[in-house]
Amino acid sequence: MTVVVIEPISSGVTYLNAAQELGIDLYVFSTDEGECSIDGTMRQKAKEIIKIDTSDFHSQLSKINELKTVRAILPGVEYAVPMAAQLGNSFAKNSLEYTTAQTVRNKFKFRDKLTKSGLSDIKYALISQGKEIRLPQGFKFPAVVKPVDMAGSMSVKKVSDLDELLRTVEAIWKSKPNDIGFYASGDLIVEEYIVGKEYSVEGIVHTDGKITFASLTEKLLGPEPYFVEIGHIVGNQYEGQFSEHVFDYAAKVIQTLELNIGPFHLELRVTPQGKAIAIELAARLPGDNIVELIKLATNFDLAQAVLSEYLDLPYSPSIEKNMVSAIAFIPQGNHRLFKGFSGLEQLLEAPECVHHHFYYEADDELACNHDWTSRLGYIILRSESEDKIRSLVTHIHEQVKVI
C-alpha cells in the first residue's frame, strides 16, 4: 500500500511520520532544490525521494503508473493542492475533486461561492492588471487586499481608503509575490475587513460525507495592517454554544464547497455579535505545527486519520480534551541582522516547554517581508492549564527580545 506526497515542505512533513507508524510506503515527489530541498530526516522516512517537476502533470502521472501500487496522492504544501487533486482524479479511488481544489485555491472564487450560498455577506471585488478597479456599490473601508493564490499571509494588507488601496495594489504587482517557486498570477481580491477574533477549524471529511472536527484553534496575530500569525492555541474549553455555532457554520462551508474527502483548515473570524464569517479554506493539513498541537492536546493524529481515510483503513481514536497546547512564534520586529535572543534561558527549561526551533544563526541577515518569513523561530508548549499556557505565550511575545 503506497501513497505519494507532492512537495512535503510544510504540513505535508507530518505525513512521513504518520506513514511510517502505519506501515505505509510513502514516495515523495519533489523538485528537491532550494526551499524545496528534502532534508536527511525526511529521506530516511520516505520510501523514495523522486526528483521531478511537480508542476508537470504528465511526467508525474507517468511516474505514478510506473510505481503501480499507489493508492493516494496528497499535497505536501498549499500550492500542490490542485495538482494532487488532478492526479488523484486521473488515478486514485479516493481523491479530492479537482474543481473543488481550484475553488479553494482561488480566494476570489472561494468568496464568490460562499456569498452566492449566503454564507458570507461582506462586499468584495476582483482586481486584475490592466483593468479598471471597480468596487461594488456600498463597499466600505477599511478593507483587506491580497493575492488570490498565495499563502502564509504573503502580501496581505489592511487598507483604510481607496488611495491606500491603489498604492498597495501597485506595490504588490511591483513586488511580484512568490513562494518556494510558485509565482502569484497577479490577480488580487479586495474585501471588506471583518471585525472580530480569528480562529481556524481543522478536521477531515470522510468518504461517507461525515465530518470530524479535530480542533477549534485560536489564532494570535501580529500588529495590523498585516496579518502575520504569531501563535496558535489548541484545546481551549469554549462555551458549548460558541463552538457549536462555529462547527455548524464550518460544516455548511465545507458542504457548499463540495469537499468530498480529506483534511481542511478553515480560517474564520467571529464578529462581536457572535457571527462566524469565513476568511479562506485550505484543502490540506494545517501548517505551523498545528497537526502536532492537536495531537499534544487531544491525542488525535490528523495526518494518520487522513492517510487512513484515503486508503480505506480503520482509524477511530477518541478525541480527548484534557490538555492545552500552543505554539508561540518570535517575530523579528524591526531587526535586519540577527544576533540572538534574550529572555529565553529559564523559559526553555520550563516543564511546559515541549521543544523549540530557531531558524537563524548569529549574524544572519533577516528578510523585511510582513509575512511568515518574518518569524525567527518558535516554542511549543503543553499544559493542563489554559491559564498557564496563555501566560507563557504572553511572556514569549512580550519578554523574549531579539538582540
N, C-alpha and C positions, 0 to 999 in steps of 0.2 A: 504494500500500500504506500503510495508516493504522492507528495504534494510539491508544487513549485511556488516559491515566493519571489516576486519581482522587486528588486532593489530594497532589501531589508535594511533601511537606513535609520528609520525612526521606530515607530511602533512595531514594525514587522520583525524586529530583532527578537521580540518575545516569542515568535513562532518557533524559533530554533530550540529554545529550552523546552517548550511545550511538546514539540515533535519528538525530541529525544526521550522525554518522560513517557510519552505514549507509545514509543517504539515505532514511530513513523519515519520513513526515509524522506528527507527534505532536500530538494535541489534549489539552489539559489541562481536566479538569472540576474546578472549584473554587468554593467559596463566595467566595474571594478577599477575605476580610475578616479583620481581627485577625491572629491567629497563622497563619492560612491564606492571608495575602496573598501574591501572586506578585510576586517582585522583577523588576527590569528585565532582568537577565541571562537569567532563565528565559523572560520574554516574548519575547526575541529568538530563542531557540532553539525555541520551540514554534510549530507551525503556527498555532494559535489558542488563546487562553485563553477558555474558555466558562464564564461565571459561572452557576452552577446550584446547586440544593440537592442536595448529594451524599448526603443521607440519603433522597432521594425516588427510588425505583426507577423509577416510570413516567415521570417527566419526563426522566430520563437515558436510558431506553430509547427514548423518542420522539426525543430528540436524536441518538442513535446511528443510528436509522433514517433520519433526515434526512441525516446525513453519508454514508451509503450505502457508503463504501469501507472502513469499519472492520473490521479482521481480528482484533483482540485488545483486551481491556480488562484493565488491570493496576492493582493498588493502589499508591499512592504513599506510603502510611503504614499502620501496623498496623490502625487502625480501619476502613480501607476494604477489607480483605481479603474479608469476606463479600459486600459489595455488588459488588465486581469479579467475584467468582465467580458470583453470582446473575445479573448482567447477561451475563456470558460464557456461562453455560449457556443463556440465552434467545436468544443471538445468534451467538456465535462458534463456529468449528470447533474450536479448541483452547481449553480452559478448565479451570481447577481446579474440581473438583466442589464444589457448594455445601454439601453435607452435610459434606464434609471440612473446608471453611473454617469451618463452625460449630463443629466439634470442636476444631480447633486454636486457635480464638479464645477458647475457654472452658477455663480451666485445670483446672476440676474434671472436665469431660468428657474432657479430654486425659489426666489422671492415671488416671481410671477405665478408659479404654480400654487404656492401657498395662498397668495392673495385671491386668486380665482376660486379657491376652495373655501375661502372665508376664515383661514387660519392666520392671516396677517392683515393688518389694516393700516400699516404705515405706507406713505407715498414714496415712490422710487422712480428712477429713470436710468436708462442705459446711455452711456457716453462713449462714443466711438470717434476715433481720429478722423479728421476731415469732415465731420458732420456737426451741425449746429446743436448746441446743448439746449434741450427743451425740457423744462421741469413741468410736472403736471400741475394743473390748477389747484391752488390751495396748499402747495408744498411749503413746509415750514422748516426754518433753520432753528437750532443747529442741525447738522446732518453729518453723515459718515460717508466718505468716499473711499473706494478700494478697487483693486483689480478683480475681475470676475473669476479669475482662475489661479490665484496664488494662495499660499497657505502661511501659517506661522506669523500672522499679523503683519506680513510684509506689505509696505506701502498703504497701510490702513491709517486714516487720519480723520479726526473730527474737525469740521469747518463751521464757522459761525455765520457766514453770509455768502452771497453769490460771488463777490470779489475774491474772497479767500478760496472758494471752490474752484474758480477759474485758475488761480495761481497754483493751487495744489495739483489740479489735473495736468497742467503743463509740466510741473516738476516731476510728476510720476512718469509721464511719457518720456521726458528727457532722461530720466534715470534708467529706463528700460529694465524693470524688475526681473530678476532671475534667481533661481534657487536650485542647487545641485543639478545644473544642466538644463533645467526647464525655464523657458522664457515666456513671460506674460504675452498674451495676444495683443494687448493694447486696449481692449475693451474694459471699461470701468462701470461700476454701479455707484450711484449716489442714492442714499435712502435716509429718511428722517431718523434722527437719533432716538433711540429707545431709552427712556429714563427708567432706571431700576437696577437691581442687583443681578449679577451674572452667575449663571450656573451651566453645567453640562450634564447631560444624561447619557450614560453608557449602557450598552446591553447587546443583545443578539436577537435577530429574527430567525425563527425556526422554519423549517420547510413546510410545516403544517399551518403557518401563519401566526402561531403564538409568539409572544414577545417576552423575553426575560430581561427585566431591568436589573442591572448589576450595581449601579451607583447613581446617586444624585450628588454631583461634585460641585462644591463651592469654588468659584474662581476668585483669585486675588489679582487685581490688575494694577499696573504701574500708573503714573500720572497721565491724565489726558493732556493734549489731544490725541495721544497714541494709545494703543490697546495691547501693550505687551503684558503677557501673563507672567506674573512673578511668584505664583504659588497656586496650589490646589489642595483642598481638604476633602477627604473621603471618610464616610462613616458617621457623619453628623446625625443626631437624632432629631429630625424635623418633626414639627407638629403634623399629625396624621392628615389633616385636611389639606395642608400645603403640598405635601409630597403626592397625595392622591391627585390633586389638580394638575401638578406638573407631569406626572406619569400619564395621566389621561390625555393631556394635550400632546405629549410626545408620541403616544400611540396613534393619534389622529394624523400627526405629521408623517409618521412612518407609513401609514396606510395610504395617505394621499400621494406620497412619492412612489408608492408601489415597490418598496423594498421587499424582496421576496426571500432573501437569505443573507445571513452574515452579520458582522458587527456593525454598530453605529455609534457615532459620537456626535450628539446633538447639542449645539450651543444655543442658549436662550437667555433672555432677561425676564425677570418678574417685576412688573411695574409696582409702584407704591400702592396701587389699588388691588394688587394680587393677581394680575392678569399675565399669563405667560405668552411671550412673543419670540418666535424662533429667530436666530441670527443666521446660522448656517448649519449644515449637516455633512459629516464625513462618513462615507460608507466603508469604514476601515476601523481597525483598532485605534483607540486614542493614543496620542503621543504623550510626551512629557512624563513618562513613567507612571501614567495613571493605571495601566494594567497591573503594575506592581503594587500601587497603592490600594487598589481594590482587593488584591489577594491578601495584603497585610491586614486590612480592616475587616474583611468578610470571609476569607479563605476560599473565595470563588476565583478560579483561574479562567479568565475570559479568553485567553489565547487557546487553552486546551478545549474550552467549550466550542469555540469557532471551528477548530480543526475537526472535532468530533461530529459537529453538525454537517460539515461538508462531506465527511467520509462515512456518514451514517453509523457512527459509533455511539454507544451509550455514554452519557456524561451528565450526572444529575446530583452534584453535591449541594448540600443546603447552603444558603447564603446566611452566614452568621452576622450578627450585628452587635458585637461586644467590644470592638476596638475602633479607634480613630487613627487615621494616618494622614500624612501631609508631605508635600514637597515644597521647599522654600528655595527659590532661585535668588542669586545675588546679582543685582543689576550693576552695570558699570558706572552709572551716573554720568558725570562729565569727564571722566578719565579717558585719556587716549593712550596711556602707557601703563602696563600692569607691573606692579612691584610686589604685590602680595595682599594679604588681608590682615586686619587686626580684629580682636574680639572673638576669635574662634576657639581658643585653646580649651576652655572648660566646656564649651558647648559640644564639641566633638566627643568628649568623654562622658556626656550625659547618657543614662541608660535608655532614654527615648530615641537617641540617635541610632538609626539603623545602618546607614552608610552615607557617604558623600562622594562627590566627584567634581573636580575643578578642571576647567578647560584650558587654562593658560599657565604659563610659567613666567618667572621674573623676566622683565624687560621685553615681553611680547607686546607688539602694537595691537590696539583694540579697534574694532570697527566703530563707525559712528552712526549706524542704522538704528532706527527706533522699531526693532522687531526682535524675534527670538535670538538673533545673533548678538544682542546687547546684554545677554545674560552670561555671567562669568563662571557659573557653576551652580551646584545645588546640594542641599542636605535633605535626606529623607528621614521622617520621624514617625514614631508609632507609640501610642499610649492608650490606656483605658479611659483616660480623662480628656475630654474635649477641651476643657479649660487649659489644661497643661499644654496641649498641642498648640492652641491659639497663642498662649504666652510665649512659647518657644519660637513660633513663626514670627510674631511681632518683634521679638528680640533680634532675630536674624536680620529682619528688614530695617530695624532702627539702630542696632548696636554694632553689627558687623560692618566694618568700613573697608573700602578699597584704598590701599596705600598708593 
